[in-house]
Amino acid sequence: MNSTQTLPNLGARIKALRTMKGMTQHELAFQCNFEKASMSRIEAGRTNITIRTLYKIAKALDTDLHVFFQNEPIQVAATA
């Protein structure tokens, strides 16, 4: 992964995990005490986030921080 793709890739992983958990952006933002617009920017990779912010997201998604940095793709179940 090159440095220009770091934030978009991180955002995509957050979105995939959120989708896998069946949460909306609004629900995840609420759990993290963020504005929905902030969550949207994070998932789009348009904002640089702190480790504290990433920890809040991991906690709300009931996952560990290392999941955001793994190379394996996240499998999102297809919806009918």
mmJSON file of the N, C-alpha and C atoms, coordinates in Angstrom:
{"data_MODEL":{"atom_site":{
"group_PDB":["ATOM","ATOM","ATOM","ATOM","ATOM","ATOM","ATOM","ATOM","ATOM","ATOM","ATOM","ATOM","ATOM","ATOM","ATOM","ATOM","ATOM","ATOM","ATOM","ATOM","ATOM","ATOM","ATOM","ATOM","ATOM","ATOM","ATOM","ATOM","ATOM","ATOM","ATOM","ATOM","ATOM","ATOM","ATOM","ATOM","ATOM","ATOM","ATOM","ATOM","ATOM","ATOM","ATOM","ATOM","ATOM","ATOM","ATOM","ATOM","ATOM","ATOM","ATOM","ATOM","ATOM","ATOM","ATOM","ATOM","ATOM","ATOM","ATOM","ATOM","ATOM","ATOM","ATOM","ATOM","ATOM","ATOM","ATOM","ATOM","ATOM","ATOM","ATOM","ATOM","ATOM","ATOM","ATOM","ATOM","ATOM","ATOM","ATOM","ATOM","ATOM","ATOM","ATOM","ATOM","ATOM","ATOM","ATOM","ATOM","ATOM","ATOM","ATOM","ATOM","ATOM","ATOM","ATOM","ATOM","ATOM","ATOM","ATOM","ATOM","ATOM","ATOM","ATOM","ATOM","ATOM","ATOM","ATOM","ATOM","ATOM","ATOM","ATOM","ATOM","ATOM","ATOM","ATOM","ATOM","ATOM","ATOM","ATOM","ATOM","ATOM","ATOM","ATOM","ATOM","ATOM","ATOM","ATOM","ATOM","ATOM","ATOM","ATOM","ATOM","ATOM","ATOM","ATOM","ATOM","ATOM","ATOM","ATOM","ATOM","ATOM","ATOM","ATOM","ATOM","ATOM","ATOM","ATOM","ATOM","ATOM","ATOM","ATOM","ATOM","ATOM","ATOM","ATOM","ATOM","ATOM","ATOM","ATOM","ATOM","ATOM","ATOM","ATOM","ATOM","ATOM","ATOM","ATOM","ATOM","ATOM","ATOM","ATOM","ATOM","ATOM","ATOM","ATOM","ATOM","ATOM","ATOM","ATOM","ATOM","ATOM","ATOM","ATOM","ATOM","ATOM","ATOM","ATOM","ATOM","ATOM","ATOM","ATOM","ATOM","ATOM","ATOM","ATOM","ATOM","ATOM","ATOM","ATOM","ATOM","ATOM","ATOM","ATOM","ATOM","ATOM","ATOM","ATOM","ATOM","ATOM","ATOM","ATOM","ATOM","ATOM","ATOM","ATOM","ATOM","ATOM","ATOM","ATOM","ATOM","ATOM","ATOM","ATOM","ATOM","ATOM","ATOM","ATOM","ATOM","ATOM","ATOM","ATOM","ATOM","ATOM","ATOM","ATOM","ATOM","ATOM","ATOM","ATOM","ATOM"],
"id":[1,2,3,4,5,6,7,8,9,10,11,12,13,14,15,16,17,18,19,20,21,22,23,24,25,26,27,28,29,30,31,32,33,34,35,36,37,38,39,40,41,42,43,44,45,46,47,48,49,50,51,52,53,54,55,56,57,58,59,60,61,62,63,64,65,66,67,68,69,70,71,72,73,74,75,76,77,78,79,80,81,82,83,84,85,86,87,88,89,90,91,92,93,94,95,96,97,98,99,100,101,102,103,104,105,106,107,108,109,110,111,112,113,114,115,116,117,118,119,120,121,122,123,124,125,126,127,128,129,130,131,132,133,134,135,136,137,138,139,140,141,142,143,144,145,146,147,148,149,150,151,152,153,154,155,156,157,158,159,160,161,162,163,164,165,166,167,168,169,170,171,172,173,174,175,176,177,178,179,180,181,182,183,184,185,186,187,188,189,190,191,192,193,194,195,196,197,198,199,200,201,202,203,204,205,206,207,208,209,210,211,212,213,214,215,216,217,218,219,220,221,222,223,224,225,226,227,228,229,230,231,232,233,234,235,236,237,238,239,240],
"type_symbol":["N","C","C","N","C","C","N","C","C","N","C","C","N","C","C","N","C","C","N","C","C","N","C","C","N","C","C","N","C","C","N","C","C","N","C","C","N","C","C","N","C","C","N","C","C","N","C","C","N","C","C","N","C","C","N","C","C","N","C","C","N","C","C","N","C","C","N","C","C","N","C","C","N","C","C","N","C","C","N","C","C","N","C","C","N","C","C","N","C","C","N","C","C","N","C","C","N","C","C","N","C","C","N","C","C","N","C","C","N","C","C","N","C","C","N","C","C","N","C","C","N","C","C","N","C","C","N","C","C","N","C","C","N","C","C","N","C","C","N","C","C","N","C","C","N","C","C","N","C","C","N","C","C","N","C","C","N","C","C","N","C","C","N","C","C","N","C","C","N","C","C","N","C","C","N","C","C","N","C","C","N","C","C","N","C","C","N","C","C","N","C","C","N","C","C","N","C","C","N","C","C","N","C","C","N","C","C","N","C","C","N","C","C","N","C","C","N","C","C","N","C","C","N","C","C","N","C","C","N","C","C","N","C","C","N","C","C","N","C","C"],
"label_atom_id":["N","CA","C","N","CA","C","N","CA","C","N","CA","C","N","CA","C","N","CA","C","N","CA","C","N","CA","C","N","CA","C","N","CA","C","N","CA","C","N","CA","C","N","CA","C","N","CA","C","N","CA","C","N","CA","C","N","CA","C","N","CA","C","N","CA","C","N","CA","C","N","CA","C","N","CA","C","N","CA","C","N","CA","C","N","CA","C","N","CA","C","N","CA","C","N","CA","C","N","CA","C","N","CA","C","N","CA","C","N","CA","C","N","CA","C","N","CA","C","N","CA","C","N","CA","C","N","CA","C","N","CA","C","N","CA","C","N","CA","C","N","CA","C","N","CA","C","N","CA","C","N","CA","C","N","CA","C","N","CA","C","N","CA","C","N","CA","C","N","CA","C","N","CA","C","N","CA","C","N","CA","C","N","CA","C","N","CA","C","N","CA","C","N","CA","C","N","CA","C","N","CA","C","N","CA","C","N","CA","C","N","CA","C","N","CA","C","N","CA","C","N","CA","C","N","CA","C","N","CA","C","N","CA","C","N","CA","C","N","CA","C","N","CA","C","N","CA","C","N","CA","C","N","CA","C","N","CA","C","N","CA","C","N","CA","C","N","CA","C","N","CA","C","N","CA","C","N","CA","C"],
"label_alt_id":[null,null,null,null,null,null,null,null,null,null,null,null,null,null,null,null,null,null,null,null,null,null,null,null,null,null,null,null,null,null,null,null,null,null,null,null,null,null,null,null,null,null,null,null,null,null,null,null,null,null,null,null,null,null,null,null,null,null,null,null,null,null,null,null,null,null,null,null,null,null,null,null,null,null,null,null,null,null,null,null,null,null,null,null,null,null,null,null,null,null,null,null,null,null,null,null,null,null,null,null,null,null,null,null,null,null,null,null,null,null,null,null,null,null,null,null,null,null,null,null,null,null,null,null,null,null,null,null,null,null,null,null,null,null,null,null,null,null,null,null,null,null,null,null,null,null,null,null,null,null,null,null,null,null,null,null,null,null,null,null,null,null,null,null,null,null,null,null,null,null,null,null,null,null,null,null,null,null,null,null,null,null,null,null,null,null,null,null,null,null,null,null,null,null,null,null,null,null,null,null,null,null,null,null,null,null,null,null,null,null,null,null,null,null,null,null,null,null,null,null,null,null,null,null,null,null,null,null,null,null,null,null,null,null,null,null,null,null,null,null],
"label_comp_id":["MET","MET","MET","ASN","ASN","ASN","SER","SER","SER","THR","THR","THR","GLN","GLN","GLN","THR","THR","THR","LEU","LEU","LEU","PRO","PRO","PRO","ASN","ASN","ASN","LEU","LEU","LEU","GLY","GLY","GLY","ALA","ALA","ALA","ARG","ARG","ARG","ILE","ILE","ILE","LYS","LYS","LYS","ALA","ALA","ALA","LEU","LEU","LEU","ARG","ARG","ARG","THR","THR","THR","MET","MET","MET","LYS","LYS","LYS","GLY","GLY","GLY","MET","MET","MET","THR","THR","THR","GLN","GLN","GLN","HIS","HIS","HIS","GLU","GLU","GLU","LEU","LEU","LEU","ALA","ALA","ALA","PHE","PHE","PHE","GLN","GLN","GLN","CYS","CYS","CYS","ASN","ASN","ASN","PHE","PHE","PHE","GLU","GLU","GLU","LYS","LYS","LYS","ALA","ALA","ALA","SER","SER","SER","MET","MET","MET","SER","SER","SER","ARG","ARG","ARG","ILE","ILE","ILE","GLU","GLU","GLU","ALA","ALA","ALA","GLY","GLY","GLY","ARG","ARG","ARG","THR","THR","THR","ASN","ASN","ASN","ILE","ILE","ILE","THR","THR","THR","ILE","ILE","ILE","ARG","ARG","ARG","THR","THR","THR","LEU","LEU","LEU","TYR","TYR","TYR","LYS","LYS","LYS","ILE","ILE","ILE","ALA","ALA","ALA","LYS","LYS","LYS","ALA","ALA","ALA","LEU","LEU","LEU","ASP","ASP","ASP","THR","THR","THR","ASP","ASP","ASP","LEU","LEU","LEU","HIS","HIS","HIS","VAL","VAL","VAL","PHE","PHE","PHE","PHE","PHE","PHE","GLN","GLN","GLN","ASN","ASN","ASN","GLU","GLU","GLU","PRO","PRO","PRO","ILE","ILE","ILE","GLN","GLN","GLN","VAL","VAL","VAL","ALA","ALA","ALA","ALA","ALA","ALA","THR","THR","THR","ALA","ALA","ALA"],
"label_asym_id":["A","A","A","A","A","A","A","A","A","A","A","A","A","A","A","A","A","A","A","A","A","A","A","A","A","A","A","A","A","A","A","A","A","A","A","A","A","A","A","A","A","A","A","A","A","A","A","A","A","A","A","A","A","A","A","A","A","A","A","A","A","A","A","A","A","A","A","A","A","A","A","A","A","A","A","A","A","A","A","A","A","A","A","A","A","A","A","A","A","A","A","A","A","A","A","A","A","A","A","A","A","A","A","A","A","A","A","A","A","A","A","A","A","A","A","A","A","A","A","A","A","A","A","A","A","A","A","A","A","A","A","A","A","A","A","A","A","A","A","A","A","A","A","A","A","A","A","A","A","A","A","A","A","A","A","A","A","A","A","A","A","A","A","A","A","A","A","A","A","A","A","A","A","A","A","A","A","A","A","A","A","A","A","A","A","A","A","A","A","A","A","A","A","A","A","A","A","A","A","A","A","A","A","A","A","A","A","A","A","A","A","A","A","A","A","A","A","A","A","A","A","A","A","A","A","A","A","A","A","A","A","A","A","A","A","A","A","A","A","A"],
"label_entity_id":["1","1","1","1","1","1","1","1","1","1","1","1","1","1","1","1","1","1","1","1","1","1","1","1","1","1","1","1","1","1","1","1","1","1","1","1","1","1","1","1","1","1","1","1","1","1","1","1","1","1","1","1","1","1","1","1","1","1","1","1","1","1","1","1","1","1","1","1","1","1","1","1","1","1","1","1","1","1","1","1","1","1","1","1","1","1","1","1","1","1","1","1","1","1","1","1","1","1","1","1","1","1","1","1","1","1","1","1","1","1","1","1","1","1","1","1","1","1","1","1","1","1","1","1","1","1","1","1","1","1","1","1","1","1","1","1","1","1","1","1","1","1","1","1","1","1","1","1","1","1","1","1","1","1","1","1","1","1","1","1","1","1","1","1","1","1","1","1","1","1","1","1","1","1","1","1","1","1","1","1","1","1","1","1","1","1","1","1","1","1","1","1","1","1","1","1","1","1","1","1","1","1","1","1","1","1","1","1","1","1","1","1","1","1","1","1","1","1","1","1","1","1","1","1","1","1","1","1","1","1","1","1","1","1","1","1","1","1","1","1"],
"label_seq_id":[1,1,1,2,2,2,3,3,3,4,4,4,5,5,5,6,6,6,7,7,7,8,8,8,9,9,9,10,10,10,11,11,11,12,12,12,13,13,13,14,14,14,15,15,15,16,16,16,17,17,17,18,18,18,19,19,19,20,20,20,21,21,21,22,22,22,23,23,23,24,24,24,25,25,25,26,26,26,27,27,27,28,28,28,29,29,29,30,30,30,31,31,31,32,32,32,33,33,33,34,34,34,35,35,35,36,36,36,37,37,37,38,38,38,39,39,39,40,40,40,41,41,41,42,42,42,43,43,43,44,44,44,45,45,45,46,46,46,47,47,47,48,48,48,49,49,49,50,50,50,51,51,51,52,52,52,53,53,53,54,54,54,55,55,55,56,56,56,57,57,57,58,58,58,59,59,59,60,60,60,61,61,61,62,62,62,63,63,63,64,64,64,65,65,65,66,66,66,67,67,67,68,68,68,69,69,69,70,70,70,71,71,71,72,72,72,73,73,73,74,74,74,75,75,75,76,76,76,77,77,77,78,78,78,79,79,79,80,80,80],
"pdbx_PDB_ins_code":[null,null,null,null,null,null,null,null,null,null,null,null,null,null,null,null,null,null,null,null,null,null,null,null,null,null,null,null,null,null,null,null,null,null,null,null,null,null,null,null,null,null,null,null,null,null,null,null,null,null,null,null,null,null,null,null,null,null,null,null,null,null,null,null,null,null,null,null,null,null,null,null,null,null,null,null,null,null,null,null,null,null,null,null,null,null,null,null,null,null,null,null,null,null,null,null,null,null,null,null,null,null,null,null,null,null,null,null,null,null,null,null,null,null,null,null,null,null,null,null,null,null,null,null,null,null,null,null,null,null,null,null,null,null,null,null,null,null,null,null,null,null,null,null,null,null,null,null,null,null,null,null,null,null,null,null,null,null,null,null,null,null,null,null,null,null,null,null,null,null,null,null,null,null,null,null,null,null,null,null,null,null,null,null,null,null,null,null,null,null,null,null,null,null,null,null,null,null,null,null,null,null,null,null,null,null,null,null,null,null,null,null,null,null,null,null,null,null,null,null,null,null,null,null,null,null,null,null,null,null,null,null,null,null,null,null,null,null,null,null],
"Cartn_x":[0.851,0.0,0.895,0.65,1.442,0.784,1.533,1.057,-0.167,-0.351,-1.523,-2.808,-2.664,-3.827,-4.136,-3.318,-3.491,-4.854,-5.208,-6.485,-7.696,-7.689,-8.819,-8.966,-7.851,-7.924,-8.447,-7.993,-8.475,-9.971,-10.398,-11.818,-12.652,-12.145,-12.859,-12.981,-11.94,-11.986,-13.01,-13.04,-14.023,-15.431,-15.646,-16.97,-17.356,-16.411,-16.694,-17.06,-16.318,-16.627,-17.976,-18.257,-19.546,-20.687,-20.53,-21.552,-21.743,-20.634,-20.687,-21.451,-21.332,-22.028,-23.478,-23.873,-25.247,-25.547,-24.517,-24.691,-24.736,-25.483,-25.455,-24.323,-23.971,-22.969,-23.451,-24.724,-25.282,-25.146,-25.439,-25.323,-23.879,-22.953,-21.544,-21.079,-21.444,-21.07,-21.619,-22.856,-23.469,-22.712,-22.361,-21.614,-20.259,-19.669,-18.346,-18.421,-19.634,-19.855,-19.263,-19.465,-19.039,-20.277,-20.081,-21.107,-21.095,-22.26,-22.32,-21.414,-21.336,-20.477,-19.013,-18.601,-17.225,-16.991,-17.961,-17.838,-17.793,-18.571,-18.565,-17.183,-16.573,-15.229,-14.191,-14.317,-13.385,-13.489,-14.711,-14.897,-14.462,-14.559,-14.143,-12.636,-11.949,-10.505,-10.107,-11.009,-10.74,-10.248,-10.032,-9.551,-8.556,-7.539,-6.535,-7.033,-7.131,-7.686,-6.59,-6.872,-5.93,-6.119,-5.164,-5.279,-6.433,-6.682,-7.811,-9.142,-9.257,-10.465,-10.61,-9.521,-9.552,-9.919,-9.436,-9.784,-11.285,-11.868,-13.316,-14.103,-13.652,-14.326,-14.201,-13.009,-12.797,-13.684,-13.761,-14.595,-16.069,-16.533,-17.932,-18.236,-17.236,-17.404,-17.076,-16.721,-16.381,-15.278,-14.186,-13.049,-11.756,-10.642,-9.331,-8.731,-7.857,-7.221,-6.469,-5.834,-5.01,-5.822,-7.117,-7.971,-7.961,-7.799,-7.794,-6.54,-5.506,-4.225,-3.824,-4.693,-4.393,-4.454,-3.723,-3.709,-4.852,-5.426,-6.491,-7.746,-8.448,-9.69,-10.76,-11.635,-12.76,-13.896,-14.447,-15.525,-16.845,-17.533,-18.835,-19.882,-20.83,-21.89,-22.754,-23.107,-23.984,-25.396,-26.06,-27.437,-28.372,-29.491,-30.452,-31.35],
"Cartn_y":[-1.173,0.0,1.234,2.166,3.383,4.437,5.467,6.446,7.223,7.372,8.099,7.284,5.992,5.122,4.755,5.176,4.774,5.166,6.437,6.891,6.329,6.328,5.69,4.204,3.487,2.066,1.871,2.702,2.63,2.912,3.945,4.273,3.149,2.52,1.4,0.231,-0.006,-1.102,-0.789,0.461,0.862,0.663,1.114,0.969,-0.502,-1.333,-2.761,-3.404,-3.07,-3.627,-3.133,-1.852,-1.29,-1.995,-2.182,-2.849,-4.29,-4.956,-6.334,-6.439,-5.416,-5.405,-4.938,-4.531,-4.097,-2.716,-1.876,-0.541,0.499,1.568,2.708,3.636,4.556,5.568,6.364,6.685,7.464,6.709,5.42,4.613,4.545,4.325,4.254,5.611,6.673,8.014,8.275,7.89,8.079,7.308,6.056,5.223,5.839,6.552,7.154,8.598,9.128,10.519,11.481,11.143,11.967,12.467,13.478,13.896,12.895,12.673,11.761,12.236,13.55,14.094,13.726,13.699,13.301,11.839,10.993,9.568,9.385,10.165,10.102,10.463,11.507,11.908,10.848,10.225,9.17,7.991,7.532,6.392,6.696,7.953,8.339,8.556,8.521,8.721,10.161,11.088,12.501,13.244,12.523,13.175,12.266,12.879,12.141,12.006,10.794,10.593,10.219,10.472,10.146,8.69,8.191,6.83,6.761,7.828,7.873,7.725,8.407,8.291,6.872,6.305,4.941,3.954,4.202,3.341,3.404,4.604,4.743,3.96,4.037,3.307,1.807,1.347,-0.084,-0.567,0.219,-0.165,-0.24,0.75,0.759,-0.415,-0.845,-1.98,-3.311,-3.258,-4.452,-5.259,-4.558,-5.194,-4.624,-5.202,-4.735,-3.786,-2.914,-1.949,-2.609,-3.737,-4.361,-4.771,-4.971,-5.371,-4.308,-3.052,-1.968,-1.976,-2.677,-2.635,-3.965,-4.949,-6.243,-6.14,-7.01,-7.018,-7.822,-8.728,-9.566,-8.726,-8.98,-8.253,-8.663,-7.746,-8.023,-8.534,-9.673,-10.272,-9.718,-8.992,-8.436,-9.295,-9.777,-10.613,-9.791,-10.39,-9.719,-9.644,-8.542,-8.39,-8.79,-9.345,-9.837,-8.747],
"Cartn_z":[0.0,0.0,0.0,-0.927,-0.931,-0.037,0.287,1.259,0.782,-0.514,-1.0,-0.875,-0.694,-0.556,0.888,1.824,3.222,3.767,3.667,4.228,3.483,2.138,1.449,1.779,1.9,2.248,3.672,4.589,5.966,6.008,5.304,5.258,4.681,3.637,3.02,3.991,4.777,5.761,6.844,7.287,8.295,7.744,6.518,5.9,5.756,5.326,5.162,6.494,7.537,8.86,9.352,9.145,9.565,8.84,7.537,6.736,7.19,7.466,7.942,9.258,10.093,11.392,11.253,10.044,9.815,10.387,10.486,11.048,9.932,10.165,9.261,9.682,8.802,9.167,10.372,10.373,11.479,12.801,12.791,14.014,14.506,13.592,13.99,14.514,13.83,14.281,15.684,15.921,17.234,18.307,18.012,18.96,19.31,18.346,18.538,19.038,19.129,19.519,18.478,17.196,16.073,15.344,14.52,13.563,12.409,11.797,10.664,9.534,9.327,8.274,8.514,9.754,10.081,9.714,10.024,9.696,8.179,7.477,6.019,5.466,5.993,5.539,5.881,7.051,7.457,6.495,6.222,5.333,3.904,3.495,2.146,2.062,3.208,3.215,2.981,3.318,3.073,4.305,5.405,6.621,7.321,7.884,8.633,10.072,10.564,11.897,12.891,14.158,15.219,15.641,16.358,16.895,17.89,18.597,19.545,18.798,17.664,16.844,16.32,15.851,15.341,16.448,17.653,18.789,19.069,19.024,19.255,18.205,16.965,15.889,16.109,16.453,16.708,17.849,18.905,20.049,19.644,18.876,18.436,17.507,16.731,15.827,16.498,17.776,18.545,17.857,17.523,16.869,17.44,17.04,17.477,16.442,16.898,16.007,14.856,15.119,14.077,12.853,12.999,11.875,10.773,11.168,10.186,9.311,9.741,9.036,8.423,8.442,7.843,6.329,5.672,4.211,3.605,4.369,3.836,3.618,2.515,2.28,3.281,3.575,4.468,3.59,3.954,3.191,3.698,2.844,3.187,2.505,3.298,2.742,1.796,0.691,-0.278,0.274,0.005,0.462,-0.667,-0.294,-1.291,-1.791],
"occupancy":[1.0,1.0,1.0,1.0,1.0,1.0,1.0,1.0,1.0,1.0,1.0,1.0,1.0,1.0,1.0,1.0,1.0,1.0,1.0,1.0,1.0,1.0,1.0,1.0,1.0,1.0,1.0,1.0,1.0,1.0,1.0,1.0,1.0,1.0,1.0,1.0,1.0,1.0,1.0,1.0,1.0,1.0,1.0,1.0,1.0,1.0,1.0,1.0,1.0,1.0,1.0,1.0,1.0,1.0,1.0,1.0,1.0,1.0,1.0,1.0,1.0,1.0,1.0,1.0,1.0,1.0,1.0,1.0,1.0,1.0,1.0,1.0,1.0,1.0,1.0,1.0,1.0,1.0,1.0,1.0,1.0,1.0,1.0,1.0,1.0,1.0,1.0,1.0,1.0,1.0,1.0,1.0,1.0,1.0,1.0,1.0,1.0,1.0,1.0,1.0,1.0,1.0,1.0,1.0,1.0,1.0,1.0,1.0,1.0,1.0,1.0,1.0,1.0,1.0,1.0,1.0,1.0,1.0,1.0,1.0,1.0,1.0,1.0,1.0,1.0,1.0,1.0,1.0,1.0,1.0,1.0,1.0,1.0,1.0,1.0,1.0,1.0,1.0,1.0,1.0,1.0,1.0,1.0,1.0,1.0,1.0,1.0,1.0,1.0,1.0,1.0,1.0,1.0,1.0,1.0,1.0,1.0,1.0,1.0,1.0,1.0,1.0,1.0,1.0,1.0,1.0,1.0,1.0,1.0,1.0,1.0,1.0,1.0,1.0,1.0,1.0,1.0,1.0,1.0,1.0,1.0,1.0,1.0,1.0,1.0,1.0,1.0,1.0,1.0,1.0,1.0,1.0,1.0,1.0,1.0,1.0,1.0,1.0,1.0,1.0,1.0,1.0,1.0,1.0,1.0,1.0,1.0,1.0,1.0,1.0,1.0,1.0,1.0,1.0,1.0,1.0,1.0,1.0,1.0,1.0,1.0,1.0,1.0,1.0,1.0,1.0,1.0,1.0,1.0,1.0,1.0,1.0,1.0,1.0,1.0,1.0,1.0,1.0,1.0,1.0],
"B_iso_or_equiv":[0.0,0.0,0.0,0.0,0.0,0.0,0.0,0.0,0.0,0.0,0.0,0.0,0.0,0.0,0.0,0.0,0.0,0.0,0.0,0.0,0.0,0.0,0.0,0.0,0.0,0.0,0.0,0.0,0.0,0.0,0.0,0.0,0.0,0.0,0.0,0.0,0.0,0.0,0.0,0.0,0.0,0.0,0.0,0.0,0.0,0.0,0.0,0.0,0.0,0.0,0.0,0.0,0.0,0.0,0.0,0.0,0.0,0.0,0.0,0.0,0.0,0.0,0.0,0.0,0.0,0.0,0.0,0.0,0.0,0.0,0.0,0.0,0.0,0.0,0.0,0.0,0.0,0.0,0.0,0.0,0.0,0.0,0.0,0.0,0.0,0.0,0.0,0.0,0.0,0.0,0.0,0.0,0.0,0.0,0.0,0.0,0.0,0.0,0.0,0.0,0.0,0.0,0.0,0.0,0.0,0.0,0.0,0.0,0.0,0.0,0.0,0.0,0.0,0.0,0.0,0.0,0.0,0.0,0.0,0.0,0.0,0.0,0.0,0.0,0.0,0.0,0.0,0.0,0.0,0.0,0.0,0.0,0.0,0.0,0.0,0.0,0.0,0.0,0.0,0.0,0.0,0.0,0.0,0.0,0.0,0.0,0.0,0.0,0.0,0.0,0.0,0.0,0.0,0.0,0.0,0.0,0.0,0.0,0.0,0.0,0.0,0.0,0.0,0.0,0.0,0.0,0.0,0.0,0.0,0.0,0.0,0.0,0.0,0.0,0.0,0.0,0.0,0.0,0.0,0.0,0.0,0.0,0.0,0.0,0.0,0.0,0.0,0.0,0.0,0.0,0.0,0.0,0.0,0.0,0.0,0.0,0.0,0.0,0.0,0.0,0.0,0.0,0.0,0.0,0.0,0.0,0.0,0.0,0.0,0.0,0.0,0.0,0.0,0.0,0.0,0.0,0.0,0.0,0.0,0.0,0.0,0.0,0.0,0.0,0.0,0.0,0.0,0.0,0.0,0.0,0.0,0.0,0.0,0.0,0.0,0.0,0.0,0.0,0.0,0.0],
"pdbx_formal_charge":[null,null,null,null,null,null,null,null,null,null,null,null,null,null,null,null,null,null,null,null,null,null,null,null,null,null,null,null,null,null,null,null,null,null,null,null,null,null,null,null,null,null,null,null,null,null,null,null,null,null,null,null,null,null,null,null,null,null,null,null,null,null,null,null,null,null,null,null,null,null,null,null,null,null,null,null,null,null,null,null,null,null,null,null,null,null,null,null,null,null,null,null,null,null,null,null,null,null,null,null,null,null,null,null,null,null,null,null,null,null,null,null,null,null,null,null,null,null,null,null,null,null,null,null,null,null,null,null,null,null,null,null,null,null,null,null,null,null,null,null,null,null,null,null,null,null,null,null,null,null,null,null,null,null,null,null,null,null,null,null,null,null,null,null,null,null,null,null,null,null,null,null,null,null,null,null,null,null,null,null,null,null,null,null,null,null,null,null,null,null,null,null,null,null,null,null,null,null,null,null,null,null,null,null,null,null,null,null,null,null,null,null,null,null,null,null,null,null,null,null,null,null,null,null,null,null,null,null,null,null,null,null,null,null,null,null,null,null,null,null],
"auth_seq_id":[1,1,1,2,2,2,3,3,3,4,4,4,5,5,5,6,6,6,7,7,7,8,8,8,9,9,9,10,10,10,11,11,11,12,12,12,13,13,13,14,14,14,15,15,15,16,16,16,17,17,17,18,18,18,19,19,19,20,20,20,21,21,21,22,22,22,23,23,23,24,24,24,25,25,25,26,26,26,27,27,27,28,28,28,29,29,29,30,30,30,31,31,31,32,32,32,33,33,33,34,34,34,35,35,35,36,36,36,37,37,37,38,38,38,39,39,39,40,40,40,41,41,41,42,42,42,43,43,43,44,44,44,45,45,45,46,46,46,47,47,47,48,48,48,49,49,49,50,50,50,51,51,51,52,52,52,53,53,53,54,54,54,55,55,55,56,56,56,57,57,57,58,58,58,59,59,59,60,60,60,61,61,61,62,62,62,63,63,63,64,64,64,65,65,65,66,66,66,67,67,67,68,68,68,69,69,69,70,70,70,71,71,71,72,72,72,73,73,73,74,74,74,75,75,75,76,76,76,77,77,77,78,78,78,79,79,79,80,80,80],
"auth_comp_id":["MET","MET","MET","ASN","ASN","ASN","SER","SER","SER","THR","THR","THR","GLN","GLN","GLN","THR","THR","THR","LEU","LEU","LEU","PRO","PRO","PRO","ASN","ASN","ASN","LEU","LEU","LEU","GLY","GLY","GLY","ALA","ALA","ALA","ARG","ARG","ARG","ILE","ILE","ILE","LYS","LYS","LYS","ALA","ALA","ALA","LEU","LEU","LEU","ARG","ARG","ARG","THR","THR","THR","MET","MET","MET","LYS","LYS","LYS","GLY","GLY","GLY","MET","MET","MET","THR","THR","THR","GLN","GLN","GLN","HIS","HIS","HIS","GLU","GLU","GLU","LEU","LEU","LEU","ALA","ALA","ALA","PHE","PHE","PHE","GLN","GLN","GLN","CYS","CYS","CYS","ASN","ASN","ASN","PHE","PHE","PHE","GLU","GLU","GLU","LYS","LYS","LYS","ALA","ALA","ALA","SER","SER","SER","MET","MET","MET","SER","SER","SER","ARG","ARG","ARG","ILE","ILE","ILE","GLU","GLU","GLU","ALA","ALA","ALA","GLY","GLY","GLY","ARG","ARG","ARG","THR","THR","THR","ASN","ASN","ASN","ILE","ILE","ILE","THR","THR","THR","ILE","ILE","ILE","ARG","ARG","ARG","THR","THR","THR","LEU","LEU","LEU","TYR","TYR","TYR","LYS","LYS","LYS","ILE","ILE","ILE","ALA","ALA","ALA","LYS","LYS","LYS","ALA","ALA","ALA","LEU","LEU","LEU","ASP","ASP","ASP","THR","THR","THR","ASP","ASP","ASP","LEU","LEU","LEU","HIS","HIS","HIS","VAL","VAL","VAL","PHE","PHE","PHE","PHE","PHE","PHE","GLN","GLN","GLN","ASN","ASN","ASN","GLU","GLU","GLU","PRO","PRO","PRO","ILE","ILE","ILE","GLN","GLN","GLN","VAL","VAL","VAL","ALA","ALA","ALA","ALA","ALA","ALA","THR","THR","THR","ALA","ALA","ALA"],
"auth_asym_id":["A","A","A","A","A","A","A","A","A","A","A","A","A","A","A","A","A","A","A","A","A","A","A","A","A","A","A","A","A","A","A","A","A","A","A","A","A","A","A","A","A","A","A","A","A","A","A","A","A","A","A","A","A","A","A","A","A","A","A","A","A","A","A","A","A","A","A","A","A","A","A","A","A","A","A","A","A","A","A","A","A","A","A","A","A","A","A","A","A","A","A","A","A","A","A","A","A","A","A","A","A","A","A","A","A","A","A","A","A","A","A","A","A","A","A","A","A","A","A","A","A","A","A","A","A","A","A","A","A","A","A","A","A","A","A","A","A","A","A","A","A","A","A","A","A","A","A","A","A","A","A","A","A","A","A","A","A","A","A","A","A","A","A","A","A","A","A","A","A","A","A","A","A","A","A","A","A","A","A","A","A","A","A","A","A","A","A","A","A","A","A","A","A","A","A","A","A","A","A","A","A","A","A","A","A","A","A","A","A","A","A","A","A","A","A","A","A","A","A","A","A","A","A","A","A","A","A","A","A","A","A","A","A","A","A","A","A","A","A","A"],
"auth_atom_id":["N","CA","C","N","CA","C","N","CA","C","N","CA","C","N","CA","C","N","CA","C","N","CA","C","N","CA","C","N","CA","C","N","CA","C","N","CA","C","N","CA","C","N","CA","C","N","CA","C","N","CA","C","N","CA","C","N","CA","C","N","CA","C","N","CA","C","N","CA","C","N","CA","C","N","CA","C","N","CA","C","N","CA","C","N","CA","C","N","CA","C","N","CA","C","N","CA","C","N","CA","C","N","CA","C","N","CA","C","N","CA","C","N","CA","C","N","CA","C","N","CA","C","N","CA","C","N","CA","C","N","CA","C","N","CA","C","N","CA","C","N","CA","C","N","CA","C","N","CA","C","N","CA","C","N","CA","C","N","CA","C","N","CA","C","N","CA","C","N","CA","C","N","CA","C","N","CA","C","N","CA","C","N","CA","C","N","CA","C","N","CA","C","N","CA","C","N","CA","C","N","CA","C","N","CA","C","N","CA","C","N","CA","C","N","CA","C","N","CA","C","N","CA","C","N","CA","C","N","CA","C","N","CA","C","N","CA","C","N","CA","C","N","CA","C","N","CA","C","N","CA","C","N","CA","C","N","CA","C","N","CA","C","N","CA","C","N","CA","C","N","CA","C","N","CA","C","N","CA","C"],
"pdbx_PDB_model_num":[1,1,1,1,1,1,1,1,1,1,1,1,1,1,1,1,1,1,1,1,1,1,1,1,1,1,1,1,1,1,1,1,1,1,1,1,1,1,1,1,1,1,1,1,1,1,1,1,1,1,1,1,1,1,1,1,1,1,1,1,1,1,1,1,1,1,1,1,1,1,1,1,1,1,1,1,1,1,1,1,1,1,1,1,1,1,1,1,1,1,1,1,1,1,1,1,1,1,1,1,1,1,1,1,1,1,1,1,1,1,1,1,1,1,1,1,1,1,1,1,1,1,1,1,1,1,1,1,1,1,1,1,1,1,1,1,1,1,1,1,1,1,1,1,1,1,1,1,1,1,1,1,1,1,1,1,1,1,1,1,1,1,1,1,1,1,1,1,1,1,1,1,1,1,1,1,1,1,1,1,1,1,1,1,1,1,1,1,1,1,1,1,1,1,1,1,1,1,1,1,1,1,1,1,1,1,1,1,1,1,1,1,1,1,1,1,1,1,1,1,1,1,1,1,1,1,1,1,1,1,1,1,1,1,1,1,1,1,1,1]
}}}
